[in-house]
Amino acid sequence: MVTTIPPPSSPFPHMKPLLSLSPISSLSLPPFKPQTPNLSSSPLTLPNPTHHHLHSPSPFAPRSLLRLVVDRRDLDLGRAAHAAAVKAQDNEDTRLGNALISMYLKLGRLSDARKVFDALPSPDVASFSSLISAYAKCGRPVEAAGLFCRMRFLGVEPNEFSFVAILTSCIRQLDSRLGSQVHAFAVKTDHCSCVHVSNALLGVYVKCGCASAAEQLFGEMVERDVSSWNAVMLGMVEECRYDEALSLFNLMQMEGYQGDGFSLSTLLTAAAHGFGGAGGEAVHAYALKIGLELDLSVGNALVGFYTQFGCVEDVADVFWRMPIKDVTSWTGMLTGYMEFGMVESAVDIFDQMPERNCVTYNALLAGFCHNGEGARGLDLFQHILENDLEISDFTLTSTMNACGMVSDLKTSEQIHAFVIKSGCKSSSWVEAALLDMCAKCGRVEDAQRMFTSWAHEESFPVAWTSLICAHSRCGLHFEALHLFQTGLRRDDPVSMDEFALAMILGLCGTLGFVEVGQQLHCVVTKSGLLSDVEVGNALFSMYAKCGRLEDAINLFSQMPRHDTVSWNALITAYLIHRQGDMALDVWDSMNMVGVKPDFITFLLVISACRYTSSNSVDVCRRLFQSMESSYNIIPTSEHYSAMVDVLGYWGSFDEAEQLIKNMPSKPNASVWRALLDSCRFRSNMTLGRQAVQSLLELEPQDPSTYVLVSNLYAASGRWHCSEKVRQDMRGKGLQKHPVRSWIIHHNTMHSFYARDRSHPQSKDIYSALDILILDCMKAGYEPDTCFVLHEVEEYQKKNFLFYHSAKLAVVYGLLISRPDQPVRVVKNIHLCGDCHAFMKYVSSVTGREISVRDASGFHNFRGGVCSCGDYW
């Protein structure tokens, strides 16, 4: 029967009752087999005892000698003392036997200690406790538990050291069942009144994830010390109850206890993950006040805290002031430099480290991945393999992440083979990383096969998200959307984290799926993730790409925090809506609030100069020149392309040509394509031919190049040349990318191709379109057959032209929507000139607003006028 000690008044009245405790007798252990001591068969080689003057040892002389053995770490001398004790027949002296056990354990000779123990005729509680503790520390729980049960069988009453020893085994093995049984026995024998036993029990419950049981036990403790408070604080932190941990620390101080290094390092961990910078700085101030700032564990925790909530100077200041540094300290500093993007400084720290372990190499590998240095990460993994260093699951997942960054198909296959050969594929997280690597390296079919047979429920969301990303990255947006909907229709719907939400919101923006985007907005709001800047940026971009510019701007103003990506998204929103003046105003606001622009920012603001209400070449030139002089950003080919596009749009062809000639590297296809498009727009045939020649040399197999060239000739009325280019394209077997237009209605995507009759309502759509074409032709619309890239008769060209995918999608939108609703259509390439002219007439004839988003941005048709000004 268990005796219950009445608890004192508990500072935790809300706690649940303690776990139900089982009697110690219910422990399942292998049967105990007594061992007969056989020192004669021992492999020990004993030196001549006379060499150490042990002719006539007194009962106490060997124990003094054993202390000397431990001090000198002299195993031979210890064995000589042991031999002398056996010869003097002192091996029946339990106290001497305990001293020999202690000596062998301190010298790391557990097997020798066990032989001494087995030779004792009457081992006492100290004998048992020493060996139980040794077995616990070296991870041999069965032997530890067996000795504890044998001690009870022989009638030896355990003391507080025995309980601490067996509970240490429970902690190391996360054995809550045995821990609760030992707890019951400790209550029965009144050993729970010992603070060390209670602390060990707290450790068992905390490490086994039973924090509520630990808190209940803490409330019942008659006596507490700092370790008691630390154990409960640790349990709260491990359950992410950071504010409660801080409150408990404050209560600890009120009751007169001063925190130690463990207390402060635990609180700093809580600050880094929970209650934030101000709380962590307060803990740092307290450490200074009580003189623990230079404590090793506190210093390591401060390095981790300032890595998340400070600057690199704060991290370095703490690290270099630490008088003693261990491998954790050096690894923390390495991680800090990596987090702040100082890769070379991190490598220098790695080279200076006096000691390295698996965690150090993993930190360096993860740091390379964090900073986009995938190739260096793969080189490091090669070094790890060549030097036969320890490889963990984290090593493999980081390596696969690095491979995904460089998108090296061959290397991905080699890593895949290594993972299978090493037997690590059974880990769910390794397999999730493997799927992600395959997806990023262009092996989408392999990734799909892995996903189809997925058996790891805990990592399913990661695999699901990776495969959706892979489909989106390859332009398979519809397949990605189908996969997303499949995950939501499962019996146990996939729970989405910040990354998944941001990625799927991006997919909704790409497809113009505003209804799903609004539903995800509700999910974000309910889950409290609106404060996450990445989710906020994705949500903002989704509304902007779906044509809800006003909603996007309102959301931007409500976001609690903005980063450079947020401001770039705002500029992009105005850019795709062709509001260049507003985009430049955002640039001015960025400078006013002190946001540092990146290379994407300049690419966007330079492009915005194409859509201003007046010539902005001077503004564009100043922006381009300030990149390197004021912001230390080297212009890339993308910046030159944008600059050429702006100069060509405003007719500054001489400057555009000079800019291309002065480029530090050979112009790539994007530069010539920008010039060719401007030449088409301004009918500059002379410069256009130069661009055509250069572009065809660089990309002779790209069908879009031939389409651009054909359009250039057609725009200048050179129909014969335009037709010749199309014939060349057909002769080489090149085809345009499939043109697709779609419209969203009632959470369903309705997709159309040219002359597509697969839609269930195609008969109604084609009848309505034929009527609408006649009405538009009466209003002045004339079909422009130069946009038909097929060698057919003129009447057949009109037939091709009338049933372009955008026209079908717009007519379907007119049929299904209310008269007061705008018709919103998305097209995967540029809107052709004839469809553009047709949409203007449709908006005039029907009195409806039509919004078409193509590859260049939004075309908003109202009353026969397009927002692009007929320039796109």
N, C-alpha and C positions, 0 to 999 in steps of 0.2 A: 504494500500500500504506500502511495506517495504522500509524504508529509508536505503540506503547503506552508511556506513561510509567509506570514501576513505582510503585504507590501506597505512601505511607507507612503506618505502622501506623494502622488506622482505628479511631476510637472507636465505629464502628457496624458490628461484624463480622457482624451479622445481615442486613445489607442485600443486596438482590438485585443481580445484575450490571446495569450501566448499559444504557440503551436501545441497541439496535443502531443504528449510525450509518451513514448513507448518504454517499457522496462528494459534494462540492459540485457536481461536474459534472452530477449527475442532476437539478439544479434546472430546472424547466420555466418558461421566461420568454419573453416576446415577443421577436422578433428585434430586435437593436440597430441603429438607423439613425443614423449619425453626423450631426450637425447642423453646417452651415456657418455660422459667425458672420456676422451681418448687422446690425451696429450702426446702419447708415444707415436701416434700416427700423424701428428701435426707436421706440416711441411716446414715449420720454423727451423732455421739453422742457428743454434745458440753458441755464442762465443764462450770461452772458458771463463767462468765467474771469477776465478782468482785474479784475472787481469784487472778486475775492478775492485779488489780488496773486499770481497763479500764473504769472508770465511765464516764469520759467526754473526749474522745479522740479528739485530734486536727487532722486536715486533714493530718498532716505529721507524727504524732506519730506512727500510725500503720505501716507505711512503714519502719520506723527505727526498730520497733519491729519485722517485718518480716525478716529483715536481721539477727537479733539475732536468730530467729527460724531456719533459714537455717544453721547458724554457729553451733548451738547446735543440729541440726537434731531432733528437738522436735515437732512432729506432733500435739500433744495435744495443745501445746502453739499456734501453727499456726492456728488451728481450733478455738481456743478462740479468737484470733485476728480477724479472719474472722467473727465470730459471733458478735464481738463488732462493726465491720464495718457495718454489716447488720442492727444492732440495731440503730446505729447512722445515718442510711440512707445514708451511704457513698458508697453503692454498685453501685451508678450511676456514681461515680468518675472513669473515665477510667484509669487514672494513678494508682489509688489504685488497681483497678481490674487487671491491668497488673502486679503489684507487687505481688498480690495474685496468679495469674497464674504462675508467675516465681517461687514463693515459692513452690507451689504444684509440679511443674515439677522437681525442684531440689530435692524434697523429694521423687520423683518417683511415684507421685500420678496423673497420666495423666487424669484419669476419673474425679477427683475433679477439676483439672485445666479446663477441658472442661465444667463443670457445671458453673464455674465462668465466663468463656467466654460466654456461652449461656445466662447468666444473664445480660451481659453488653448491654445497649440500643444502644450504639454507639462504637463498637470495632474499634480501630484504626489499623494502619499498624503494630505496635508493637504487638498487641494482636494476629493478624493473623500470623505474622512471628514466634512468639514463639510456637504456636500450630502446625503450618506446620512443623517446625523443629523437634518438639517432635514426631509427627507421622512418619516423615521420618526416624528418628533414631531407632524407635521401629518396623520398617518394616510394616507400614500400609499405603501403597501408595495411596489407594483409598481415604482415609480420607484426606491425605495431598493434593492431587490434587483437591478434592472437596472444601476444604477451600480456595485454591488458586483461583478457579473459583468463589466462593462466594465473595471473596474480590473484584474481578473485577466487579461482578454483582452489588455490593453495591457502586461502584465508589471509592473504597479505592485504591489509587495508590501504587503499591508495591515498596519497596526500595531494596537496594542491599542485605539486610538480607533476604528479602522474596525470592528473586531469588536464593540465595545460599541455602535456606531451601528446596525449591522445587527441585532444581537440585541435592541436596543430596539424595532426595528420588529416583530420576532417577538413580543415581549412584548405590545405594543399590539394586535397582530392575533391573538393567541393561536395563532400558527402554529408548532406543535411540530415539524412535518415540516421546515420550513426551519431551525428552531432546531437540530435534531439534525444536519442537514447542515453547518451552520456549526460545530457542535461538533466534528464529524469533521475539518474543515479546520483548526480551531484546534489540535487534538491533533497533526495532521500537521506544522504549522508551529511547534509548541512554544509557542504563545501561551496555552495553558491554565495555564502557570506564572505568568501575570500575574493577580493577585488581582482586578483589575477585570473582566477577561474572564470569569473563573470566576464572579464574582458575577452578571454579566449572564446567564450560562448557568443559574445557579441560579434567577434570576428567570423565565427562559423556562419551565423545568420546573415551578416552583411555580405560575405563573399558568395553565399548560396542564393542571394537575391531575396532573402526574407527580411527586408528592412523593417516591416511592421512588427515582426517578432522581436527583432533587436531593440526596437524602441520600447516595446512592452517590458522586456527584461531590464532595460536601462531604467525605466520608471520604478521597478521593483528593487533595484540595487540599494543595499543598506549603505555601502561605501562606494565612492567613485574616485577616480583619478583622471588626469588629463587624457590618458589612453581611452578611457570609457567614453568621454565626450568625442574624442577623435573618431572612434569606431562608428558612432551614430551619425556624425557629420558625413563621414565617408559614404555610409549607406544612402543618405539623402542625396548626395552629389551623384552617386551612381544611378539613382532613379531620376536624375535631372530635376530634383527639387532644390534648386539653387538658393532661392530666397529663404526657404525653411532652414537650410544649412547655415546661412548667415544669421538668421534669428537665433538659432541654437548656439552659435558662437557668442552672440551678444549675451544670451542667458548664462552661458558658461562664465563669462567675465563678471556678470552680476553676482554670481555665487562664489566669487573669489578665486577662480582658477585662471591662471595665465597660460595662454596658448603656447605651444612649442612649434618646432619646425614643421612637424607633420600637420598640425592644425592650419598653419598659414599656407602651406603648399596645397592642402585640400581646398581651402577657400579661394586661392588664386586660380585653381582649376575651375571652380564654380564661377568665378568672375569671367574667365576666358570664354566659358560656354553659356553663361546665364546672365547674371545681374550686371555685367557690363563694366565699362572702363572706370567710372567713378568709384564703384565698389572695390575694384581691384587696386586702384590708387590708394584708397583708404586702408586696405590691408597692407600695402607697401609701407605706408606711413606708420602703421602699428608695428610692423617688423623693425623699422628704424628706431622706434621708441623703446622697444624692449631688447634691442641689440641683436636681432636675429637676421638682419638684412644679408649678412655674409654667410649665413648657414647654407650648406651645400644644397639641401632639398629646397629651401626657400629661393635661393638664387636660380636654380633650375626652373622652378615654377614661374618666377618673375620673367625669365627669358621667354618662356612660352606665352605668358600673359601679354607682354609688350609686343610680341610678334603679331598678336591679333588686334591689340588696342593702342599701340603706340607707333613710334617711328623707328627706323633702323638705328638711329643714334641712341634711343632708349635701350634697345636690346643690347647693342654693343657696350654701352656704359655699364650695364649690370654684369655682363659676361666678363669684361676685362677687370672689373673690381673684385671678382670672386677670388679669394686667396687659394681655394682648393677647387679644382675642376675635375670631374670624372668624364667618362665617355658620354654620359647623358648631357652634360653641360656643352661639350663640343658639338654634339649632334644637334642640340637645340639652337646653337648659334648658326650652324650650317643651314638649318631649316629657316631661321629668321632671315638670313640673307636671300635664300631662295624665294621666300614669300614676298620680299620687297624687290624682286627682280634683279638682284645683284649676283648673277650667276658666277662670275669670275671670283668675286670675294668668297662665295661659298666654296668654290673649288680650292681656293687658297687655304681656307680653314680645314678642309678635308686633308690637304697635303701636310698641314702642321700637326694634325692630331697624333698624340703619342700612342693612342690605342683606338682600334676600330672594331666594330662588331656588325652583325647582320643588320641591325637597326640603322647603323650609320650608312651602309651601302644603300639600303632601301630609301633613306631620307634623300640621299644624293640623286638616286634614280627618280624618285617622285618629284624632286625639285626640277630636274631636267624636263620632265613632262609638264609640270606646272608652268614653265616658262617657254613652252613650245620647242624645246631642244630635243626632239625625238631622236635624231641621229646620234647625238651624244649619249642619250639613254641606252640606245642599242649597243654602242661601243662599250659602255660600262657593263652591260650584261655579258658581253663577250669576255671582258676582263674577269668577271665573277666566275664564269665557266672555266676559263683557262687556269685560274688559280684555285679551283676546287673549293670555292667559298660556299658558305651555307646559303641555300635558296629556300625561301618561304613562299607561301601563296601570294603574299604582298609583292614579292620580287617578280613573280610571274605576271600578276595583273598589271603592274607598272610597266613591265617590258612590253606587254601586248598593247598597252595604251600608247607607248612610244612608237611602236610599229604602226599603229593606226594613224598617228600623226604624219608619218612620212608616206603613208599609203603605198608601201612596198609589197606588192603581191607575192614575190618569191620569198622574201624574208618572212612574211606572214605564214606561208606554207611550212617553212622550216621550224618556226616557233610552234606551230600547231603540231607538227610531228614530235617535237621535243616534249611538249606537254603530255601527249598521249603515251610516249615511251616512258616518261618519268612517273606515270600513274597519278598525276595531279588533276586529271580531267574530272575526277569524281567530286571535286570541290565545286559547290554550286556557284561561288563567286568567280572562281577561275574559269568555269565554263561560260559564265555571263561575259567576262572580259574577252574570252575567245570568240564568242559570237559578235561582240562589238568590233573586235579587230577585223574579223572577216568582212563585216559590213563596211568598215571604213576603207578596206583595201580592195574594194570592188568585187568581193566574193559574196554577192548578195544571195545567190542561189544556195551556197553552202550555209550561210547564216539562216536562210529560210528553212533548210532541212533540219538544222539544229533546233530551231524554234518549234518546228512541227512535233518533234519528239521530246519536248522539254519536260523534265520530271522534277525540277527543283522549285517548289512553290515559293520559298522565301526569296529567291532571286528572279522570279518571273517578271516583276515590274521592270527590272533592269534590262532583261532580254527583250521585253516588249518595247520599251522605249528605244533601245538601240536599233531594233529592226525598223521601227517607224522612221527614225532618223535616216537610216540607210535608204529607205525608199524615197524619202523627201530629197535626200542628197543627189540621188540618181534621176530626179525629175519625175518619179513615179508617185505623184501626189495623191492620185485617186486610190492607188493601192495602199498608201500610207493611211489615208482616211478610213478605208475599209478595215485595216488592221486595228486602228484606234477604236472603231465601233465594236469590233469583235471582242476586244479586251473589256469593254464596258458591259457586254452582254453575258459575260461569264456568270456562273452561279455565285462566285465570290468576286465581284468587280474589282478591277485593279485600283489600288489606291495610288494617287499621283503625288509625287513630291515636287519641289520647286522646279527641278530640271525638267521633269516630264510636263508640267503645266506650261512652262515657258516654251518648250519645243512644240507642243500641240497647239498652243496659241499662235505660234509662228506658222504652223501648217494651216490653221484657219484663215490667217491673214493672206497667205499665198493663194488659197482657193476662193477667198471672198466669202467664207462661210460664217457670216456674222451671227447667225442664230446659235450655233454651237459655241462661238466665242463669247456670247452673252451668258450662256449657261455656265461656261467655265469662269466667267467673271464672278458669278454668284458663288461658285465653289471657292474661288480665291478669297472672296470677302468673308465667307463663313469660316474658312480655315485660318484666317488671320494672316494670310501670306501677302496681303496687299503692300505691306511694309517692305517686303523683299524687293530690292531694286531690280533684279533680273526679271522677276515675274511682272513687276510694274512696267518695265520696258517692253516686254513681249505683249502685254495687254494693250498698251498704248499703240504699238505698231499694228496690232490686229485691227483696231478700230480705224486707223488711218488707211490701211490697205483695203479695208472693206468699204471705203467711201464715207465713213462717219468722221470727218475731220473735226467737226465741232465737239463730238463726244471725246475724241482723242485729246484735244487741247484741254478740255475740262479735267480729264483724268490726269494729264501732266501736271496741272496746277494743284491737284490733290495729293500727288505723290510726296511722301515725307522726305525723301532724299533723291537727289539726281546725281548720276555720274556722267562721264563723257559719253557713254553709250546712250543715255537718256537724251542728251542734247543732240547727238547725231540722229537719233530717231525722230526728234521734232523737226530738224532740218529736212530729213527725208520725207516726212509727211507733207510739208509744204512743197517739196520738190516734185513728188509724184502727182500733186494737184496743180502743178505748173504755176505756183505762186512764188516766183523767185525773189521778189522784193521782201516778202515776209520771211523767207529763208535767210536773207542777209540781215534782217532785223534780229533774228535769233542769234546769228553769229556775233552781232554787237552786244547782245545780252550776255552771251557766254563770256566775252571779254570783260564785261562790267562786273560779273560775279566771280571772276578769277578762275574759271574752269579751263584747264589746260587742254587744248585741242590735240588730236592725234592725226595720223595720215588720212584716216577715213573722213574726218571732219573737213579737211582741205579738199578732198575729192568731191565732197558734197557741195561745199560753198562755191567752188569753182564752177561746177555744173549748174548751180543755181543762177549764175550770170546769164545763162541762155534763156531763162524764162522771166527776166525782168521786163518792166514796162517800157524801159528805154535802154539805149546802148550802154552796156556795162563792161565794155572791154577794158577800160582804164581800171575799174575796180578789180576785175579778174586778174589783170596783169600785176597789180600791187599784191593781191593775195598770193599769187604764184611765186613772186619774188621774195615775199616775207617768210615762206616756208623754211628755207635754209638759213636766212639771215637773222630772223627773229625767234624761230622755234626749233632750229636745229633738226629739221625733218627734210631728208633728201627726197626730192620728187621722183616718183617711180613712173613707169610707162603709162600707168593708169592716169596719173595726174597730167602727163603730156597729152594723152588722148582727150581728156576733158577740156584741156586748154585749147587744143586744136578744134574741138567741136564748137566751143564758144566763139573763137575767132572766125571760123567758117560760117557760123550762123549769122553773125553780124557783118559778114562780107569782108573781113580783114584777111584775105587769102595770102597776100604777100607776107604778112607777119606769121601766118600759120606755116607757110612754106619755109620761112627762115627758121622758125622754132624747130621744125622737124630736122632741118640740116644741122642745127647746133646741138642736137640731143647728144648726151655723153655716151649713149650706147645706140646700137642699131635699132631703128624703129620697128616695133613688132606689129602684128596684124591689127591690133586694136587701134593703133594710131592711124594707120592707112584707112581702116574702116570708118573712123570718125571723119577723116578728110573726104572720103568718097561720099559719105552721106550728106555732108555739107555741100559738096559739088552738085549732087542731085538736087538739093533744095534750092541752090542759087543758079543752077544750070551752067556751071563752070566746066565745060567739056575739056579744056586744055589741061587743067590741073587734075581733073577727074581721070583722064586717061593714064596719067602718071601714077595715080593712086591705084587704078585697076591693075596695071602691070606689076606693081610692087606687091599688091595683095594676092594676085594669082600665083606669084612666085613663092609666097610664104604658105598659102593654103590652097593648093590646086584641087584638093578633094572636098572642100567645104561648100556644100550647095548654097548656103546663105550668101557666099561671095558672088556667085553667079546671079543670084536674084538681085543683089544690090547693083551689079553692073547692068543688068537688063533694065532695071528701073531707071538708072542714070540715062541710058539711051532713050528710053520711052519718054522721060520727063522733058527731053529736048526735041522730041518729035522725030527722032531717028529710029523709026519702027523697024526698018530692015536690019539695022545693027542689033536692036533689041531681040528680034526674032533669031538672029544668028547665034547670039549668046545662049538663048534657050535651046537651040539645036545642039550646040556644043555640050551643054549640060546633060541633055538626054543621051547624046552619043557616048558620054563617059559613064552612063548608068547612074548618074547622081539624081537624087530626089529630095525635094524639100522635106523638112521635118513635118510630121503630121500636124495639121492645123486643127485646133480644137477650141470651141467656145462653149461656155456653160452658164447656167443660171440656177440659183438656189431657190427652191420653193417648198415651204413646209418641211424644213430639215431634210430635203431630198435634193440631190444634185442631178440636174438634167443636162446631159452633155450632147453636143452636136458636132458632126464633121460635115464637110462640104457634100451636098447632095445626099445627106444622110436620111434614110427613111426607117431607121430602126426604132424610133420613138413610138410609143403606143398611140399618140395623138398626131402622128405625122400627116395623116390625111387632112385634118383640120388646119395644121400648121401650113402646109403647102397651099391649101385653098386660100387662107387668109393672106399669105405672102403674095400670091398672084394678084389678088385684088389690090393689095397695098402698093405693089409695083406700078399697076395701072394708074392709081390715084397720084402717086409721086411723079410719074411721067407726065401726067396732065398738069402738074404744078411746075414742071420744068426739068425734072431729073432725066439725064441722059446716061445710059450705061457706058462705062469706060472699059472697053474690052482689052486695053493694053495690059490689064492686070491678070489676064488669063494666060497662063504659061503652058498652054496645050496647042499643038499644031492641028487645028480643026477649022471648019468653015465658020464664017462670021456669025451666022445664026446659032451655031452650036456654042460659040464663045459666050454669047449672051445667056444661053441656058446654063453654062457653067457659072457665070458671074452672078446670076440671080439667086443661086442657092448656096452661096457661101455660108460657112458655119455661123458667122456673127449675125447675118440676116435671119437665119432660122431661129437662133436663140432669142433675138429681140422680138420677133413675131410671137414666139411662144410666151414671152414675158408679157406682151400686150394682151394675150388671150387670158392669162391666169390671174393677172393683178387688177386691183381696183383702179378706176380712172385717176384717183388722187395720189396714187403711189408711183414713185419712179421705177423704171425698169432697169435693173442692174445686171450687167453681163460682164464676164471675164473672158479674155482671149489670151492664148499662150504665146502669140507672136504679135507683131505690129498689125494694126488695122490697115487693110488695103485702102487705096485712094477711093475706089468705087464704093466700098462699104461706108466709108466716112461720108462721102457725098450723099449716099442713100439715107444714112441716119439723120442727117440735117433735114432732109425733106420729110422724113417720117415724123420727126419732132414737130415740124410745122403743120403737116397734114392732120395728125392725130391730136395735137395740142398736149402731148405727153412729154415728160422729162425722161431722157434716156441717158444712162451712165454706162460707159464701156471702159473697162480698164484693160489696156493692152501692155505690151512690153515697155512702152515709153511712159506710161502713166495713165491718168484719167482723161477721158473725153466726155464732157458733160454737155449734152445737146438739149437746147431749149429754144423753141420758136425759130428753128432753122439756123441757129448759130452754135458753134462748138467752142468750148472754153479754151481749146488749144490754139485758136486763131488760125486754123488750117495749116499750122506748122508743127509737125511732129516727127 
